[in-house]
Amino acid sequence: MYIVRRILILVMITGILLSSCAPQEPGQPTPDMNAILTAGVGTFAASIFQTQTAMAPPATLTPTVTPTATVTPLSLLSPAASTASATQFILVAPQVTLVVATPTGPTLTPNPTILASGCNNLAFISDTTVPAGTVFKPEEQFTKSWKVANTGSCEWVYRYQLVFVSGDNVGGRDPVSIGKVIPPGKWTTLTITLRAPKAPGKYTSYWRLADQSGTVFGSTLGVSIEVKASSYP
């Protein structure tokens, strides 16, 4: 770069000198040396500027880096350390009280244990003869039977008997011995002979089994009939 500059300066000076020494035609004005030097310097400066511009490396564009904000996540606070808000909504669940309806009315199935007497007890199974509402003529004799089970822990022996306990006046209410032995856990049929009343109407009587001392126990055995007069004369 320095050598080139010196060469250009020498060439320029030489040109100026040659121009000043050249013969002039008559009538031409004498060249102004100051103007010639000024123009030469301007031309030299322009050439130097163009040479430097051509030799200068191209500018490299540097991208502008946009700063990125770093967001630091907030730490989750535990319920005990968190700050309560100004307004809090508290939901209170209503208390529900369940009301269980208690059934009213009589108990249809009695507790078998309260029917026992000591080691004796009896359970009714079914009617064997004379269903409820059976119609008889006045003073007609009939046989009533019940199927029962010995649910106690003692045997029913010969002297155990059926006895009338309540109800209407039906003929044949005297105690009747069972005349057999029934072990615990076994069933049997108890039978009694009765007579229908003379007057027409509906009648019901109740019987129970009693031990040899006359103490009744077990389920109550019932008989229900209807007496109707004959339509014949």
WOBEL-V739610 format. One record per backbone hydrogen bond with DSSP energy under -1.0 kcal/mol. CO is the residue of the C=O (numbers start at 0). NH is the residue of the N-H. If there is no record, write none. Layout:
# WOBEL-V739610
co->[CO/CO]
nh->[NH/NH]
This chain:
# WOBEL-V739610
co->[0/1/2/3/4/5/6/7/8/9/10/11/12/13/14/15/16/17/24/31/32/33/34/35/36/37/38/39/40/41/42/43/44/45/46/47/48/49/50/51/77/77/110/111/114/116/118/118/119/121/122/125/130/133/135/136/139/141/143/144/144/145/146/146/147/148/148/149/155/156/157/159/160/161/162/165/167/170/175/181/182/185/187/189/191/193/194/196/200/202/203/204/205/205/206/207/208/209/210/214/220/222/223/224/225/226]
nh->[4/5/6/7/8/9/10/11/12/13/14/15/16/17/18/19/20/21/27/35/36/37/38/39/40/41/42/43/44/45/46/47/48/49/50/51/52/53/54/55/80/81/113/114/217/119/152/153/116/218/148/146/133/225/227/139/195/193/191/127/128/189/124/125/187/122/150/184/181/159/178/177/209/175/207/205/169/194/161/155/185/149/147/145/143/141/170/138/226/224/167/222/164/165/220/162/216/160/213/210/206/204/132/202/135/200]
